[in-house]
Amino acid sequence: MEANWLQIIAVYTLPVVLAITVHEAAHGWMAQRLGDPTAHYQGRISLNPVRHIDPVGTLLVPGLTLVLGGAMGAFALFGWAKPVPVDPRYFRHPTRDMAWVAAAGPGVNLLMALAWALLAKLVVLSVGSGLLGAVPESQGVDPLADFVARMAVAGVVVNIALMVLNLLPLPPLDGSRVVSAFLPPAIGWRYAQLERYGLWILLLLLFTGALGSVVRPVTSWLLQAIVKVFGLQ
């Protein structure tokens, strides 16, 4: 494997694993807050990635889409973790509460994106003040600072991309749960039946490039906003 791809894997591995697994943990945390202890009893409200990793969805598929996405004109990041179990029978308002549980995942991705952006800003400031052991400009860029900065930028990109992707109103994505809260029960039930085909529809949209044409503009706009807010130009 070329050194360039090894560098990309090294930079993206932690942001991707955290983005996907903490997303799932957030679903379980919100479900517990609303009265459902299922995820808690199964040990899924945890920041330990091992409890959430799906070998295919968390490792293989994101890796393949990262490698193949650019060449195919598709959205170049896609993946999932083991779904957190949620039992809506514990909820006082099942449809509304499921929407809150669903929104918790993208919500925590946004928070992580902002945290990574803050880290990137701190790296920039630290390099300038020598806090990360930056070497003089004449001797080149400090390798540690460069790696951390690249990882932080990757963290912003990964989390914003996954947030936007998961907010699409296509079952089983989180956005569909939020939309269902605003639909009449009969229509919401029919809408939910799309979930059995949802993964196949997503994969088709992914590899035809249609998913990227929808997600990429929104992702780019949000990234530009974060860059401006944190002064990362």
C-alpha positions in Angstrom: 0.0 0.0 0.0 1.3 3.4 -0.9 2.5 5.7 1.9 0.0 8.3 1.0 -2.9 5.9 1.7 -1.3 4.8 5.0 -1.2 8.5 6.0 -4.9 8.9 5.1 -5.9 5.8 7.1 -3.9 7.0 10.1 -5.5 10.5 10.0 -9.1 9.3 9.5 -9.3 6.2 11.6 -9.9 7.8 15.0 -12.3 10.5 13.7 -14.4 7.9 11.7 -14.6 5.4 14.6 -15.5 8.1 17.1 -18.0 9.8 14.8 -19.9 6.5 14.2 -19.7 4.9 17.6 -20.4 8.0 19.7 -23.3 8.7 17.4 -24.8 5.4 18.5 -24.0 5.9 22.1 -25.9 9.2 22.0 -29.0 7.4 20.8 -28.8 5.1 23.8 -28.2 8.0 26.2 -31.2 9.9 24.9 -33.4 6.8 25.1 -32.4 6.2 28.7 -33.2 9.9 29.5 -36.7 9.3 28.1 -37.3 6.1 30.1 -35.9 3.3 28.0 -33.1 1.4 29.8 -32.6 -1.2 27.1 -29.3 0.2 25.7 -28.0 0.7 29.3 -28.7 -2.9 30.2 -26.8 -4.0 27.1 -23.8 -1.8 27.8 -24.3 0.4 24.7 -24.2 3.7 26.5 -20.5 3.7 26.3 -17.6 5.6 24.7 -15.8 2.3 24.2 -15.8 1.9 20.4 -15.6 -1.9 20.7 -19.1 -2.0 22.0 -20.4 -0.3 18.9 -18.2 -1.4 16.0 -19.7 -3.4 13.2 -16.7 -4.9 11.3 -18.4 -4.2 7.9 -20.2 -1.0 8.6 -17.7 0.8 10.8 -14.4 -0.4 9.2 -14.8 -2.1 5.7 -17.5 0.1 4.1 -16.1 3.5 5.3 -12.6 2.4 4.1 -13.9 1.3 0.7 -16.0 4.4 0.1 -13.1 6.6 1.2 -10.9 4.9 -1.4 -13.4 4.6 -4.2 -15.7 7.5 -3.6 -13.7 10.2 -5.3 -13.1 8.1 -8.4 -16.8 7.2 -8.7 -18.1 10.8 -8.1 -20.0 9.5 -5.0 -20.2 10.7 -1.5 -16.8 9.5 -0.1 -17.8 8.5 3.4 -20.5 6.1 4.4 -20.8 3.7 7.3 -22.7 2.5 10.3 -22.2 0.9 13.7 -24.2 -1.8 15.4 -27.7 -0.2 16.0 -28.5 0.7 19.6 -31.6 -1.2 20.7 -34.5 1.1 21.5 -37.9 0.0 22.8 -40.5 2.7 22.3 -42.9 0.9 24.6 -41.0 2.6 27.5 -41.7 6.1 26.1 -44.6 8.2 27.2 -44.9 9.7 23.7 -43.4 7.1 21.4 -43.4 9.0 18.1 -42.1 12.2 19.6 -39.6 10.5 21.9 -38.2 8.4 19.0 -37.6 11.7 17.1 -35.5 12.9 20.0 -33.6 9.7 20.2 -32.9 9.9 16.5 -31.9 13.6 16.6 -29.3 12.8 19.4 -27.0 11.1 16.9 -26.6 13.9 14.4 -26.6 16.3 17.3 -23.6 14.7 18.9 -21.9 14.7 15.5 -22.3 18.5 15.3 -20.8 18.8 18.8 -17.9 16.6 17.9 -17.3 18.6 14.7 -17.1 21.8 16.8 -14.8 20.1 19.3 -12.4 19.0 16.5 -12.6 22.5 15.0 -11.6 23.9 18.4 -8.7 21.4 18.5 -7.6 22.6 15.1 -7.6 26.2 16.2 -5.6 25.3 19.4 -3.0 23.5 17.2 -2.7 26.6 15.1 -2.2 28.8 18.1 0.1 26.3 19.9 2.4 26.0 16.9 2.6 29.8 16.8 3.6 29.9 20.4 5.7 26.8 20.5 3.5 24.9 22.9 3.6 21.8 20.7 7.3 21.9 20.3 7.1 23.5 16.9 10.4 23.9 15.1 11.4 27.1 13.4 9.9 27.6 10.0 13.3 27.2 8.3 13.5 23.6 9.6 10.1 22.6 8.3 6.7 21.8 9.9 6.5 20.1 13.3 5.3 16.5 12.5 3.2 16.2 15.6 1.4 19.4 15.0 0.9 18.6 11.4 -0.6 15.2 12.2 -2.9 16.5 14.9 -4.0 19.4 12.7 -4.8 17.0 9.9 -6.7 14.7 12.2 -8.7 17.6 13.6 -9.7 18.7 10.1 -10.7 15.2 9.3 -12.8 15.1 12.4 -14.7 18.2 11.4 -15.3 16.8 7.9 -16.3 13.3 9.0 -18.8 14.5 11.6 -20.4 17.2 9.5 -20.7 14.7 6.6 -22.3 12.0 8.8 -24.6 14.5 10.4 -25.9 15.7 7.1 -26.2 12.1 5.8 -28.1 10.9 8.8 -30.5 13.8 8.6 -31.7 12.7 5.2 -35.4 11.8 5.4 -34.9 8.2 4.2 -35.6 5.3 6.5 -33.7 4.0 8.4 -31.7 7.2 8.7 -32.3 9.4 11.7 -34.0 12.1 9.6 -36.8 9.8 8.8 -37.6 9.4 12.6 -37.7 13.1 13.0 -40.0 13.5 9.9 -42.3 10.8 11.2 -43.0 12.8 14.3 -44.8 15.4 12.1 -46.8 12.9 10.0 -50.3 11.6 10.7 -50.0 8.1 12.1 -51.4 6.3 9.1 -49.0 8.1 6.7 -46.1 7.7 9.2 -46.7 3.9 9.3 -46.5 3.6 5.5 -43.5 5.9 5.4 -41.7 3.6 7.9 -42.2 0.6 5.7 -39.5 2.0 3.4 -37.0 1.0 6.0 -36.7 -2.6 4.6 -35.4 -1.1 1.3 -33.5 1.8 2.8 -30.0 0.4 2.9 -30.2 -0.8 -0.7 -31.6 2.6 -1.8 -28.7 4.3 0.0 -26.1 2.1 -1.6 -27.6 2.7 -5.0 -27.6 6.5 -4.4 -24.0 6.3 -3.1 -22.4 4.5 -5.9 -24.3 6.3 -8.7 -23.1 9.7 -7.2 -26.7 10.9 -6.5 -26.1 10.8 -2.8 -23.1 13.0 -3.1 -24.9 15.5 -5.2 -27.4 16.0 -2.4 -25.1 15.8 0.6 -22.0 17.5 -0.7 -23.4 21.1 -1.1 -24.9 21.1 2.4 -21.7 19.6 3.9 -19.6 22.2 2.0 -21.7 25.1 3.3 -21.5 23.9 6.9 -17.8 23.3 6.7 -17.2 26.8 5.3 -19.3 28.2 8.1 -17.2 26.4 10.7 -14.0 27.5 9.1 -15.1 31.1 9.2 -16.4 30.9 12.8 -13.1 29.4 14.1 -10.9 31.4 11.9 -9.3 28.4 10.2 -8.7 29.9 6.8 
